Amino acid sequence: MTLMGQTTGAENSDSYTVVIFRGSTAKPLRFSFPRKFVRKLLIVCGIFIIADLFVLSHYVIRTGEVWELSAFRSEAMSARQQTAAFSNAIDDLKKRLSSMKEVNQRLRVMLGIETPKTGDTVNGRGGEDGPLPDGNAVSPSASLKGDAALQLSESDKNGASTQPRNIADQSELDEHELLAVVKQGIDWLSREASAQERALQELSLAAEQKSSRWAATPSIWPVRGWVTSGFGPRVSPFTEKPAWHDGLDIGAAANAPVQAPAQGRVTTVGFDSKLGNLVRLDHGFGIETLYGHLAKALVKEGQRVKRGDVVGLVGSTGLATGPHLHYMVKVNGQTFDPTKYILD
């Protein structure tokens, strides 16, 4: 079968003829199409092709935009999730900083940096109570409501001045508002962290000073034994008259070790006609301790000692009725009862 298209000027100059040869013996088929029809058909086909190309290109562009929009939405969702996670982390840090602030405040009170407030300044009341006029009774519940409202207003006032908005409750905010709240939280954290850093530095310095003071405070028994004569007025065992005893006599076995009750420096190692062999320690901060009637001193002048170091042995040298230790504590040159400093 052969397909052939041709124009025959003799038959019809305004048409196209298509001849189909089906074999050597079969009669060929002829189809004639007017030239105008063919031209219109080509124009229509061209328009369809152009329209198809336009639709296809538009589809490709729109598909790309949809993919891009989907990617943007995914990135926006991821960014929002990250922002939410970041906001939750900020909330957690806020809670931890608030707890740290409370601990710092307690430490400041314990270390004596700030004097704690005495009493309840919110609920302080006073005055003389008298009978109410008839018909003007006040119910306890109304009084409680008034007190609760006062406390609530105070807490709201304090919270508004110190705390930023809670980010975890901002699920209805859009991205810009959420970012603004996050920025507010970051600014608050920065300010609060700086304040807590300053507070910790102050606490560290105070703790160091308190630690040095504590290390210099005589807080243990210098020797284990029994108190044979306390601090203050007593009857002298030698004259049997009232006298003032400026230390603590602790009875113990001869040659029992005498320990330094705090760190310090040995300022005196010598002999006194009444106290016998003695050792004097300077602990700093105006605190001094003295150990008398020693059998033997085991330290030298200028030597540094720590709490628990042995400075001598119990004896009965000097004016004594038997083996014991005369233990004296001075603060800024004034004697004090040593038992006021002993903790164990």
QUIZIDA-V907539 format. One record per backbone hydrogen bond with DSSP energy under -1.0 kcal/mol. NH is the residue of the N-H (numbers start at 1). CO is the residue of the C=O. If there is no record, write none. Layout:
# QUIZIDA-V907539
nh:co
NH:CO
NH:CO
This chain:
# QUIZIDA-V907539
nh:co
2:21
4:19
6:17
12:8
15:12
16:33
17:6
18:31
19:4
20:29
21:2
29:20
31:18
33:16
35:14
38:34
39:35
40:36
41:37
42:38
43:39
44:40
45:41
46:42
47:43
48:44
49:45
50:46
51:47
52:48
53:49
54:50
55:51
56:52
57:53
58:54
59:55
60:56
61:57
62:58
63:59
64:60
65:61
66:62
67:63
68:64
69:65
70:66
71:67
72:68
73:69
74:70
75:71
76:72
77:73
78:74
79:75
80:76
81:77
82:78
83:79
84:80
85:81
86:82
87:83
88:84
89:85
90:86
91:87
92:88
93:89
94:90
95:91
96:92
97:93
98:94
99:95
100:96
101:97
102:98
103:99
104:100
105:101
106:102
107:103
108:104
109:105
110:106
111:107
113:108
114:108
136:133
143:139
144:140
145:141
146:142
147:143
148:144
149:145
150:146
151:147
152:148
153:149
154:150
155:151
156:152
157:153
158:154
159:155
160:156
161:157
162:158
163:159
170:167
173:170
178:174
179:175
180:176
181:177
182:178
183:179
184:180
185:181
186:182
187:183
188:184
189:185
190:186
191:187
192:188
193:189
194:190
195:191
196:192
197:193
198:194
199:195
200:196
201:197
202:198
203:199
204:200
205:201
206:202
207:203
208:204
209:205
210:206
211:207
212:208
213:209
214:210
215:211
216:212
217:214
219:261
226:251
228:249
229:249
232:245
234:243
236:241
240:236
243:234
245:232
248:327
249:229
250:325
251:226
255:314
256:253
258:312
259:222
260:309
263:215
264:305
265:282
266:303
267:280
268:280
270:278
272:276
276:272
278:270
279:291
280:268
281:289
282:265
283:287
287:284
288:330
289:281
290:328
291:279
292:326
293:275
294:277
295:313
298:311
302:266
303:300
305:264
308:260
309:306
311:258
312:258
313:296
314:256
319:274
320:318
324:315
325:250
326:292
327:248
328:290
330:288
331:334
332:286
334:331
336:329
340:337
341:338
343:219
